[in-house]
Amino acid sequence: LIWVAPLMSRSLRKRLAFEKRNSLDLCCRSFRSDGVQAYAAFEVSSEGELEQVRPLVEELLKRGEKVELIFASDSVEKQCLKLANQFPRNLRVLRFPLLSFFPGKSDRDINAWLSAKKLVLCRYDFFPSLLAYGSAEDVEFVLTSASLKSYEYKGGLSKALLSKIYKNFDRVITATKLDEQRFIDNIGLPSDSLFTFDF
């Protein structure tokens, strides 16, 4: 389906062309390919999410740390590339390989591209490959700007699924104290893994 569907859909062809630019841009080259380990990796899907984590990313870059930035949407591509041009030696970026996935190839496989042992997601981009990478024992897994404000607990499968996803994270940073309490009451997260900070 990954290879055939784009032939029938203009939007899928556009997405595939977007991801294929990973192989052309030098700023997409994996640190791992150069035998270097990044200090932290971040994943964002929109300009709003990038703005949420930008203070963290820029602070690390100004300290001289190596940072990896994955983005899932073309809406934030321009901003991510601009940041990469500002810090060419310390920041590598990657368009999330949703359709172009190919195991073991660094520009098409998240697990082959990432080197950092800290992975930070923003809000709710729970791609299975990111959850798998972040759940590894040697990786510190952080969720920022977490919120349950649109969530209404109805029990059953939804609670079990959400609980399983959120319990993968070593730290969950919520925007408000109310959200922090919702994670404790509705999802059953331990309070010592929760922090509140408004980015």
MARBA-3410 file (N, C-alpha, C, O; in Angstrom, 1 decimal):
199
0.8,-1.2,0.0,0.0,0.0,0.0,0.9,1.3,0.0,0.5,2.2,-0.7 ~ 2.0,1.2,0.8,2.8,2.4,0.8,3.4,2.8,-0.6,3.5,4.0,-0.9 ~ 3.6,1.8,-1.4,4.2,2.1,-2.7,3.1,2.3,-3.8,3.4,3.0,-4.7 ~ 2.0,1.6,-3.6,0.9,1.7,-4.7,0.0,2.9,-4.5,-0.4,3.6,-5.4 ~ -0.4,3.2,-3.2,-1.3,4.3,-2.9,-0.9,5.6,-3.5,-1.8,6.3,-4.1
0.3,6.0,-3.4,0.7,7.4,-4.0,0.4,7.5,-5.5,0.2,8.6,-6.0 ~ 0.4,6.4,-6.2,0.1,6.4,-7.6,-1.3,6.8,-7.9,-1.6,7.3,-9.0 ~ -2.2,6.6,-6.9,-3.6,6.9,-7.1,-4.1,8.2,-6.4,-5.2,8.6,-6.5 ~ -3.2,8.8,-5.6,-3.6,10.0,-4.8,-2.6,11.1,-5.0,-1.4,10.9,-4.7 ~ -3.1,12.3,-5.3,-2.2,13.5,-5.5,-1.6,13.9,-4.1,-0.4,14.2,-4.0
-2.4,13.8,-3.1,-2.0,14.3,-1.7,-0.9,13.3,-1.2,0.1,13.7,-0.5 ~ -1.0,12.0,-1.5,0.0,11.0,-1.1,1.3,11.2,-1.9,2.4,11.0,-1.4 ~ 1.2,11.6,-3.2,2.4,11.9,-4.0,3.1,13.1,-3.5,4.3,13.1,-3.4 ~ 2.3,14.1,-3.0,2.9,15.3,-2.5,3.6,15.0,-1.2,4.7,15.5,-0.9 ~ 3.0,14.1,-0.4,3.7,13.7,0.9,5.0,12.9,0.6,6.0,13.2,1.3
4.9,12.0,-0.3,6.1,11.3,-0.7,7.2,12.2,-1.2,8.4,12.0,-0.8 ~ 6.9,13.2,-2.0,7.9,14.1,-2.5,8.5,14.9,-1.3,9.7,15.2,-1.3 ~ 7.7,15.3,-0.4,8.1,16.0,0.8,9.1,15.2,1.6,10.2,15.7,2.0 ~ 8.8,13.9,1.8,9.8,13.0,2.6,11.0,12.7,1.8,12.1,12.6,2.4 ~ 11.0,12.7,0.5,12.1,12.3,-0.3,13.2,13.4,-0.3,14.4,13.2,-0.6
12.8,14.6,0.2,13.8,15.7,0.3,14.8,15.5,1.4,15.8,16.1,1.5 ~ 14.5,14.5,2.3,15.5,14.1,3.3,16.8,13.6,2.7,17.8,13.9,3.3 ~ 16.7,13.0,1.5,17.9,12.5,0.9,18.7,13.5,0.2,19.9,13.3,-0.2 ~ 18.1,14.7,0.0,18.8,15.8,-0.7,19.4,16.9,0.2,20.4,17.4,-0.2 ~ 18.8,17.1,1.3,19.3,18.2,2.2,20.4,17.7,3.1,20.2,16.7,3.8
21.5,18.4,3.1,22.6,18.0,4.0,22.3,18.1,5.5,22.8,17.3,6.3 ~ 21.3,19.0,5.8,21.0,19.1,7.3,20.1,17.9,7.7,19.8,17.8,8.9 ~ 19.8,17.0,6.8,19.0,15.8,7.2,20.0,14.6,7.5,19.5,13.6,7.9 ~ 21.2,14.8,7.2,22.2,13.7,7.4,22.2,13.3,8.9,22.3,14.2,9.8 ~ 22.1,12.1,9.2,22.1,11.6,10.6,23.4,11.8,11.3,24.5,11.6,10.7
23.4,12.3,12.5,24.6,12.3,13.4,25.2,11.0,13.5,26.4,10.8,13.5 ~ 24.3,10.0,13.6,24.8,8.6,13.7,25.7,8.2,12.5,26.7,7.4,12.7 ~ 25.4,8.7,11.3,26.2,8.4,10.2,27.6,8.9,10.3,28.6,8.4,9.7 ~ 27.8,10.0,11.1,29.1,10.6,11.3,29.7,10.1,12.6,30.7,10.6,13.0 ~ 29.1,9.1,13.2,29.7,8.5,14.5,29.5,9.5,15.7,30.4,9.4,16.6
28.5,10.3,15.6,28.3,11.3,16.7,26.9,11.0,17.4,26.0,10.6,16.7 ~ 26.9,11.2,18.7,25.6,11.0,19.4,25.0,12.4,19.8,25.7,13.2,20.5 ~ 23.8,12.7,19.4,23.1,13.9,19.8,22.8,13.9,21.3,22.6,12.8,21.9 ~ 22.7,15.0,21.9,22.3,15.1,23.3,20.8,14.9,23.5,20.4,14.2,24.4 ~ 20.0,15.4,22.6,18.5,15.3,22.7,17.9,15.4,21.3,18.4,15.9,20.4
16.7,14.7,21.2,15.9,14.8,20.0,14.5,15.3,20.3,14.0,15.0,21.4 ~ 13.9,16.0,19.4,12.6,16.6,19.5,11.8,16.2,18.3,12.3,16.1,17.2 ~ 10.4,16.0,18.5,9.5,15.8,17.4,8.4,16.8,17.5,7.8,16.9,18.5 ~ 8.1,17.5,16.3,7.0,18.4,16.3,6.2,18.2,15.0,6.7,17.7,14.0 ~ 4.9,18.7,15.0,4.1,18.5,13.9,3.6,19.8,13.3,3.0,19.9,12.2
3.8,20.9,14.0,3.2,22.2,13.5,4.1,23.3,14.1,5.0,23.1,14.9 ~ 3.9,24.5,13.5,4.6,25.7,14.0,4.3,25.9,15.5,5.2,26.3,16.2 ~ 3.1,25.7,15.9,2.7,25.9,17.3,3.5,25.0,18.2,4.0,25.4,19.3 ~ 3.7,23.7,17.8,4.4,22.8,18.6,5.9,23.1,18.6,6.6,23.0,19.6 ~ 6.4,23.6,17.4,7.8,24.0,17.4,8.0,25.2,18.4,9.1,25.3,19.1
7.1,26.1,18.4,7.2,27.3,19.3,7.2,26.8,20.8,7.9,27.4,21.6 ~ 6.5,25.7,21.1,6.4,25.2,22.4,7.8,24.7,22.9,8.2,25.0,24.0 ~ 8.5,24.1,22.0,9.8,23.5,22.4,11.0,24.3,22.0,12.2,24.0,22.3 ~ 10.8,25.4,21.2,11.9,26.2,20.7,12.8,26.7,21.8,14.1,26.6,21.6 ~ 12.3,27.2,22.9,13.2,27.7,23.9,14.2,26.6,24.4,15.4,26.8,24.7
13.7,25.3,24.5,14.6,24.2,24.9,15.6,23.9,23.8,16.8,23.7,24.1 ~ 15.2,23.8,22.6,16.0,23.5,21.5,17.1,24.6,21.3,18.3,24.2,21.2 ~ 16.8,25.8,21.4,17.7,26.9,21.2,18.7,27.0,22.4,19.9,27.3,22.2 ~ 18.2,26.8,23.6,19.1,26.8,24.7,20.2,25.7,24.6,21.4,26.0,24.9 ~ 19.8,24.5,24.2,20.8,23.4,24.0,21.8,23.7,22.9,23.0,23.5,23.1
21.3,24.3,21.8,22.1,24.6,20.7,23.1,25.7,21.1,24.3,25.7,20.7 ~ 22.7,26.7,21.8,23.6,27.8,22.3,24.6,27.3,23.2,25.7,27.8,23.3 ~ 24.3,26.2,23.9,25.3,25.6,24.8,26.3,24.7,24.0,27.3,24.2,24.6 ~ 26.1,24.5,22.7,27.0,23.7,21.9,26.6,22.2,21.8,27.3,21.4,21.3 ~ 25.4,21.9,22.3,24.9,20.5,22.3,24.4,20.1,20.9,24.0,21.0,20.2
24.6,18.9,20.6,24.0,18.4,19.3,22.5,18.0,19.5,22.2,17.4,20.5 ~ 21.7,18.5,18.6,20.2,18.3,18.7,19.7,17.7,17.4,20.1,18.1,16.3 ~ 18.7,16.8,17.5,18.0,16.3,16.4,16.5,16.7,16.5,15.9,16.7,17.5 ~ 16.0,17.2,15.3,14.7,17.7,15.2,13.9,17.0,14.1,14.3,17.1,12.9 ~ 12.8,16.3,14.5,12.0,15.6,13.5,10.7,16.4,13.4,10.1,16.8,14.4
10.3,16.6,12.1,9.0,17.3,11.9,8.1,16.5,11.0,8.6,16.0,10.0 ~ 6.8,16.5,11.3,5.9,15.7,10.6,5.1,16.4,9.5,4.4,15.7,8.8 ~ 5.1,17.7,9.4,4.3,18.4,8.5,5.1,19.4,7.7,6.0,20.0,8.2 ~ 4.6,19.6,6.5,5.3,20.6,5.6,5.0,22.1,6.1,5.7,23.0,5.7 ~ 4.0,22.2,7.0,3.7,23.5,7.5,4.8,24.1,8.4,4.8,25.3,8.6
5.6,23.3,8.9,6.7,23.7,9.8,8.1,23.5,9.2,9.1,23.8,9.8 ~ 8.1,23.1,7.9,9.4,22.8,7.3,10.3,24.0,7.2,11.4,23.9,7.5 ~ 9.7,25.1,6.8,10.5,26.4,6.6,11.1,26.8,7.9,12.3,27.1,7.9 ~ 10.4,26.7,9.0,11.0,27.1,10.3,12.1,26.2,10.7,13.1,26.6,11.3 ~ 11.9,24.9,10.5,12.9,23.9,10.9,14.2,24.0,10.1,15.3,24.0,10.7
14.0,24.3,8.8,15.2,24.4,7.9,15.9,25.7,8.3,17.2,25.8,8.2 ~ 15.2,26.8,8.6,15.8,28.0,9.0,16.6,27.9,10.3,17.7,28.4,10.4 ~ 16.1,27.1,11.2,16.8,26.8,12.5,18.1,26.0,12.2,19.1,26.2,12.8 ~ 17.9,25.0,11.2,19.1,24.2,10.9,20.2,25.0,10.2,21.4,24.8,10.4 ~ 19.8,26.0,9.4,20.8,26.9,8.8,21.5,27.8,9.8,22.6,28.2,9.6
20.8,28.1,10.9,21.4,29.0,12.0,22.4,28.2,12.8,23.4,28.7,13.2 ~ 22.2,26.9,12.9,23.1,26.0,13.7,23.5,24.8,12.9,23.2,23.6,13.2 ~ 24.2,25.0,11.8,24.5,23.9,10.8,25.4,22.8,11.4,25.2,21.6,11.0 ~ 26.2,23.1,12.4,27.1,22.0,13.0,26.4,21.2,14.1,26.8,20.1,14.4 ~ 25.4,21.8,14.7,24.8,21.2,15.9,23.4,20.7,15.7,22.8,20.1,16.6
22.7,21.1,14.7,21.3,20.7,14.5,21.1,19.9,13.2,21.5,20.3,12.1 ~ 20.5,18.7,13.3,20.1,17.9,12.2,18.5,17.8,12.2,18.0,17.6,13.3 ~ 17.9,17.9,11.1,16.5,17.8,11.0,16.1,16.7,10.0,16.8,16.3,9.2 ~ 14.8,16.2,10.2,14.3,15.1,9.4,12.8,15.2,9.2,12.1,15.4,10.2 ~ 12.4,15.1,8.0,11.0,15.0,7.7,10.5,13.6,8.1,11.1,12.6,7.7
9.5,13.5,8.9,9.1,12.1,9.4,8.7,11.2,8.2,7.8,11.5,7.4 ~ 9.4,10.1,8.1,9.2,9.1,7.0,8.0,8.3,7.2,8.1,7.1,7.6 ~ 6.8,8.8,6.9,5.6,8.1,7.1,5.3,7.2,5.9,4.9,6.0,6.1 ~ 5.5,7.7,4.7,5.2,6.9,3.5,6.5,6.2,2.9,6.5,5.2,2.3 ~ 7.6,6.9,3.1,8.9,6.5,2.5,9.7,5.5,3.4,10.8,5.2,3.1
9.1,5.1,4.5,9.8,4.2,5.5,10.5,3.0,4.8,9.9,2.3,3.9 ~ 11.7,2.9,5.1,12.5,1.7,4.6,13.4,1.3,5.8,14.3,2.1,6.1 ~ 13.3,0.1,6.4,14.1,-0.2,7.5,15.6,-0.2,7.3,16.1,-0.7,6.3 ~ 16.3,0.5,8.3,17.7,0.5,8.2,18.3,1.6,7.5,19.5,1.9,7.6 ~ 17.5,2.3,6.6,18.0,3.4,5.8,17.8,4.7,6.6,16.7,5.1,6.9
18.9,5.4,6.9,18.8,6.5,7.9,17.8,7.6,7.6,17.2,8.2,8.5 ~ 17.7,8.0,6.3,16.8,9.0,5.9,15.3,8.6,5.8,14.4,9.3,5.5 ~ 15.1,7.2,6.0,13.8,6.7,5.9,13.3,5.9,7.1,12.2,5.3,7.1 ~ 14.1,5.8,8.1,13.8,5.0,9.3,14.2,5.8,10.5,15.4,6.0,10.7 ~ 13.3,6.1,11.3,13.5,6.9,12.6,14.5,6.2,13.5,15.5,6.9,14.0
14.4,4.9,13.6,15.3,4.2,14.5,16.7,4.1,14.0,17.7,4.0,14.8 ~ 16.9,4.2,12.7,18.2,4.3,12.1,18.8,5.7,12.1,20.0,5.8,12.1 ~ 18.0,6.7,12.2,18.4,8.1,12.1,18.7,8.6,13.5,19.7,9.3,13.6 ~ 17.9,8.4,14.5,18.1,8.9,15.8,19.3,8.4,16.5,19.7,7.2,16.3 ~ 20.0,9.3,17.2,21.1,8.8,18.0,21.0,9.2,19.5,21.6,8.6,20.4
20.2,10.2,19.8,20.0,10.8,21.1,19.4,9.8,22.1,18.6,9.0,21.7 ~ 19.8,9.9,23.3,19.2,9.1,24.4,18.2,9.9,25.2,17.7,9.4,26.3 ~ 17.8,11.0,24.7,16.6,11.8,25.3,15.7,12.1,24.1,16.2,12.7,23.1 ~ 14.5,11.7,24.2,13.5,12.0,23.1,12.3,12.8,23.7,11.7,12.3,24.7 ~ 12.1,13.9,23.1,11.0,14.8,23.6,9.9,15.0,22.5,10.2,15.4,21.4
8.7,14.5,22.9,7.5,14.7,22.0,6.7,15.9,22.6,6.8,16.2,23.7 ~ 5.9,16.5,21.7,5.1,17.7,22.1,3.6,17.3,21.8,3.2,17.0,20.7 ~ 2.9,17.4,22.9,1.4,17.2,22.9,1.0,15.8,22.6,0.9,15.0,23.6 ~ 0.7,15.4,21.4,0.1,14.0,21.2,0.5,13.4,19.9,-0.3,12.7,19.3 ~ 1.7,13.5,19.4,2.2,12.8,18.2,2.7,11.4,18.6,3.9,11.2,18.7
1.8,10.5,18.7,2.2,9.2,19.2,2.4,8.2,18.1,1.7,7.2,18.0 ~ 3.4,8.5,17.2,3.7,7.5,16.1,4.3,6.3,16.8,5.2,6.4,17.6 ~ 3.9,5.1,16.3,4.4,3.9,16.9,6.0,3.8,16.9,6.6,3.3,17.9 ~ 6.6,4.2,15.9,8.1,4.2,15.8,8.7,5.1,16.9,9.8,4.7,17.4 ~ 8.1,6.2,17.1,8.7,7.1,18.2,8.4,6.5,19.6,9.3,6.6,20.4
7.2,6.0,19.8,6.9,5.3,21.1,7.9,4.2,21.3,8.3,4.0,22.4 ~ 8.2,3.4,20.3,9.1,2.3,20.4,10.5,2.7,20.8,11.1,2.2,21.6 ~ 11.0,3.8,20.1,12.3,4.3,20.4,12.4,4.9,21.8,13.3,4.6,22.5 ~ 11.4,5.7,22.1,11.4,6.3,23.4,11.2,5.4,24.6,11.6,5.6,25.7 ~ 10.6,4.2,24.3,10.3,3.2,25.4,11.5,2.4,25.7,11.5,1.6,26.7
12.6,2.5,24.9,13.8,1.7,25.2,14.3,2.1,26.6,14.3,3.2,27.0 ~ 14.9,1.1,27.3,15.4,1.3,28.6,16.5,2.4,28.8,16.5,3.1,29.8 ~ 17.3,2.5,27.7,18.4,3.5,27.8,18.0,4.9,27.3,18.9,5.7,27.1 ~ 16.7,5.1,27.0,16.3,6.4,26.5,15.4,7.1,27.5,14.4,6.5,28.0 ~ 15.7,8.4,27.8,14.8,9.2,28.6,13.7,9.8,27.7,14.0,10.5,26.7
12.4,9.5,28.0,11.3,9.8,27.2,10.4,10.9,27.8,9.9,10.6,28.9 ~ 10.3,12.0,27.2,9.6,13.2,27.8,8.5,13.6,26.9,8.6,13.7,25.6 ~ 7.3,13.9,27.5,6.2,14.6,26.7,6.0,16.0,27.3,5.8,16.1,28.5 ~ 6.0,17.0,26.4,5.8,18.3,26.8,4.4,18.8,26.4,3.8,18.3,25.5 ~ 3.9,19.8,27.1,2.6,20.4,26.7,1.5,19.4,26.7,0.5,19.5,25.9
1.5,18.4,27.6,0.5,17.4,27.6,-0.8,17.9,28.2,-0.8,18.7,29.1 ~ -1.9,17.5,27.6,-3.2,18.0,28.0,-4.3,16.9,27.9,-4.2,16.1,26.9 ~ -5.2,16.9,28.8,-6.3,16.0,28.7,-7.6,16.8,28.7,-8.7,16.3,29.0 ~ -7.5,18.1,28.3,-8.7,19.0,28.5,-9.9,18.5,27.5,-11.0,18.8,27.9 ~ -9.6,17.9,26.4,-10.6,17.5,25.5,-11.0,16.0,25.8,-11.9,15.5,25.1
-10.4,15.4,26.8,-10.7,14.0,27.1,-11.8,13.9,28.2,-11.7,14.5,29.2 ~ -12.7,13.0,27.9,-13.8,12.7,28.9,-13.7,11.2,29.2,-13.8,10.4,28.3 ~ -13.4,10.9,30.4,-13.3,9.5,30.8,-14.6,8.8,30.7,-15.6,9.1,31.3 ~ -14.5,7.7,29.9,-15.7,6.9,29.7,-15.4,5.4,30.1,-16.2,4.5,29.9 ~ -14.1,5.2,30.5,-13.8,3.9,31.0,-13.4,2.9,29.8,-13.3,3.4,28.6
-13.2,1.7,30.1,-12.9,0.7,29.1,-11.6,0.8,28.3,-10.6,1.2,28.9 ~ -11.8,0.5,27.0,-10.6,0.5,26.2,-9.9,1.8,26.1,-8.6,1.9,26.0 ~ -10.6,2.9,26.0,-10.0,4.2,25.8,-9.0,4.6,27.0,-7.9,5.0,26.8 ~ -9.5,4.3,28.2,-8.6,4.5,29.4,-7.4,3.6,29.3,-6.3,4.0,29.6 ~ -7.6,2.3,29.0,-6.5,1.4,29.0,-5.5,1.8,27.9,-4.3,1.7,28.2
-5.9,2.2,26.8,-5.0,2.6,25.7,-4.3,3.8,26.0,-3.0,3.9,25.9 ~ -5.0,4.9,26.5,-4.3,6.1,26.9,-3.3,5.9,28.0,-2.2,6.4,28.0 ~ -3.7,5.1,29.0,-2.8,4.8,30.1,-1.6,4.1,29.6,-0.5,4.4,30.1 ~ -1.7,3.1,28.7,-0.5,2.4,28.2,0.4,3.4,27.5,1.6,3.3,27.6 ~ -0.2,4.3,26.7,0.6,5.2,25.9,1.4,6.2,26.9,2.6,6.3,26.8
0.6,6.8,27.8,1.3,7.8,28.6,2.3,7.2,29.6,3.2,7.9,30.0 ~ 2.1,6.0,30.0,3.0,5.4,30.9,4.3,5.0,30.3,5.2,4.5,31.0 ~ 4.4,5.1,29.0,5.7,5.0,28.3,6.7,6.1,28.6,7.9,5.9,28.6 ~ 6.2,7.2,29.0,7.0,8.4,29.2,7.6,8.4,30.6,6.9,8.1,31.6 ~ 8.9,8.8,30.7,9.5,9.0,32.0,9.0,10.2,32.7,8.9,10.3,33.9
8.8,11.3,31.9,8.3,12.5,32.4,7.2,13.0,31.5,7.3,13.0,30.3 ~ 6.1,13.5,32.1,5.0,14.2,31.4,4.9,15.6,32.0,4.6,15.8,33.1 ~ 5.1,16.6,31.1,5.0,18.0,31.5,3.7,18.5,31.0,3.5,18.6,29.8 ~ 2.8,18.9,31.9,1.5,19.5,31.6,1.6,21.0,31.6,2.4,21.6,32.2 ~ 0.6,21.6,30.9,0.5,23.0,30.8,-0.1,23.7,32.1,0.2,24.8,32.4
-1.0,22.9,32.7,-1.7,23.4,33.9,-1.8,22.4,35.0,-1.6,21.2,34.8 ~ -2.0,22.9,36.2,-2.2,22.0,37.4,-3.4,21.1,37.2,-3.4,20.0,37.6 ~ -4.4,21.7,36.6,-5.7,20.9,36.3,-5.4,19.7,35.4,-5.9,18.6,35.6 ~ -4.6,19.9,34.4,-4.2,18.8,33.5,-3.4,17.8,34.3,-3.6,16.6,34.1 ~ -2.5,18.2,35.1,-1.7,17.3,35.9,-2.6,16.4,36.8,-2.4,15.2,36.8
-3.6,17.0,37.4,-4.6,16.2,38.2,-5.4,15.3,37.3,-5.7,14.2,37.8 ~ -5.7,15.7,36.1,-6.5,14.8,35.2,-5.7,13.5,34.8,-6.2,12.4,34.8 ~ -4.4,13.7,34.7,-3.5,12.6,34.4,-3.5,11.6,35.6,-3.4,10.4,35.4 ~ -3.5,12.1,36.7,-3.5,11.3,37.9,-4.8,10.6,38.1,-4.9,9.4,38.3 ~ -5.9,11.3,38.0,-7.2,10.8,38.3,-7.8,9.9,37.2,-8.3,8.8,37.4
-7.6,10.3,35.9,-8.2,9.6,34.8,-7.3,8.5,34.1,-7.8,7.5,33.6 ~ -6.0,8.8,34.1,-5.0,7.9,33.5,-4.3,7.0,34.5,-3.7,6.0,34.1 ~ -4.2,7.5,35.7,-3.4,6.8,36.7,-1.9,6.9,36.7,-1.2,6.1,37.1 ~ -1.5,8.1,36.1,0.0,8.3,36.1,0.5,8.6,37.5,-0.2,9.3,38.3 ~ 1.6,8.1,37.9,2.2,8.5,39.2,2.5,9.9,39.3,3.1,10.5,38.3
2.3,10.6,40.4,2.5,12.0,40.5,4.0,12.4,40.4,4.3,13.5,40.0 ~ 4.9,11.5,40.7,6.3,11.8,40.6,6.8,11.8,39.2,8.0,12.3,38.9 ~ 6.0,11.4,38.2,6.4,11.5,36.8,5.8,12.7,36.1,6.1,13.0,34.9 ~ 5.0,13.5,36.9,4.3,14.7,36.3,4.9,16.0,36.8,5.2,16.1,38.0 ~ 5.0,16.9,35.9,5.4,18.3,36.2,4.5,19.3,35.5,4.0,18.9,34.4
4.4,20.5,36.0,3.6,21.5,35.3,4.5,22.7,34.9,5.2,23.2,35.8 ~ 4.5,23.0,33.7,5.2,24.2,33.2,4.6,24.7,31.9,4.3,23.9,31.0 ~ 4.3,26.0,31.9,3.6,26.6,30.7,4.7,27.1,29.7,5.3,28.1,30.0 ~ 4.9,26.3,28.7,6.0,26.8,27.7,5.5,28.0,27.0,6.3,28.5,26.1
END
